[in-house]
């Protein structure tokens, strides 16, 4: 994420970068030590979208301070 945003790792902390999931469970987190987006919770496809052929988890990355 840091590389995709063109930021150095310390800038992630200073700019207040956060990950927000669309649902009740937060499946992802941003590791501020290495800038990687990682899985926080086990993703159970059958539980999330059992009746849908195409399953997608939506999330947003928010940068509080100006880019």
DAPEUR-V53154 format. One record per residue. N is the residue number from 1. SS is DSSP state (@ for helix, = for strand, . for the rest). OMEGA is omega in whole degrees, -180 to 180 (* if undefined). D_LAST is the distance of its C-alpha to the last C-alpha in Angstrom with 1 decimal. Layout:
n: (N;N)
ss: (SS;SS)
omega: (OMEGA;OMEGA)
d_last: (D_LAST;D_LAST)
This chain:
n: (1;2;3;4;5;6;7;8;9;10;11;12;13;14;15;16;17;18;19;20;21;22;23;24;25;26;27;28;29;30;31;32;33;34;35;36;37;38;39;40;41;42;43;44;45;46;47;48;49;50;51;52;53;54;55;56;57;58;59;60;61;62;63;64;65;66;67)
ss: (.;@;@;@;@;.;.;.;@;@;@;@;@;@;.;.;.;=;=;=;=;.;.;.;.;.;.;=;=;=;.;.;.;.;.;.;=;=;=;.;.;.;.;.;@;@;@;@;@;.;.;.;.;.;.;.;.;.;=;=;=;=;.;.;.;.;.)
omega: (179;-179;-180;179;-179;-179;171;-178;179;-179;178;180;-176;-179;176;-179;-180;177;177;176;-178;-175;-180;-178;175;-178;-174;172;179;178;-177;177;-178;178;-178;172;-176;179;-179;-179;176;-180;-180;-175;-179;179;-175;-177;-176;-174;-176;-180;-180;-176;180;174;-178;176;178;173;-177;175;-174;-176;-176;178;*)
d_last: (13.8;12.2;13.6;12.7;8.9;9.5;9.1;12.1;14.0;13.8;10.0;10.8;13.1;11.3;8.3;11.2;10.8;14.0;16.2;18.3;21.5;23.3;26.7;28.4;28.1;24.9;25.5;22.3;20.4;17.6;19.2;17.0;19.6;19.2;16.1;18.7;19.0;22.7;25.4;26.2;29.3;31.9;31.3;34.7;34.7;38.1;37.0;33.7;35.0;38.7;39.8;37.1;37.3;33.6;31.5;27.8;25.6;22.4;19.4;15.8;12.8;10.9;7.6;8.7;6.5;3.8;0.0)
